């Protein structure tokens, strides 16, 4: 089986300028755990997951550091703090989305998608054709496909 056999073709998407409040409303109403952010031409620019939205309510913690010879040595990544801060104050989809999105083509095997999801620790893969979104495959889609093979 391939992506086009199991993907959800009706993909709920948002644009970069979509308010975060509308993203949350869409995810709740449609009972989805993530939504691709697309350009006006349908290209995938990013993705927003429940994990991204949790930063809106997370207590931010400045990275630990030690002072040494008048300078600071960070014990944790300041970039991680910057990313968390950016997401916590986000008002638009483009400000809270994860930008490095892994996508797949329609003809990718289910086993390849399962490998990608487990190795990259992601829950969904937007499916693209000619650089435009045409579907989405979630972990649940893959499990359903595996269940069909077992029956």
ZIVENBEL-V241999 format. One record per helix or strand of 3 or more residues. SS is the DSSP state (A for helix, B for strand). FROM is the first residue (numbers start at 1). TO is the last residue. If there is no record, write none. Layout:
BEGIN
ss=[SS SS]
from=[FROM FROM]
to=[TO TO]
END
This chain:
BEGIN
ss=[A B A B B A B B A A B A B B A]
from=[3 13 20 34 44 50 65 71 78 93 103 110 124 132 139]
to=[6 15 30 38 49 57 68 74 88 96 105 120 129 138 150]
END
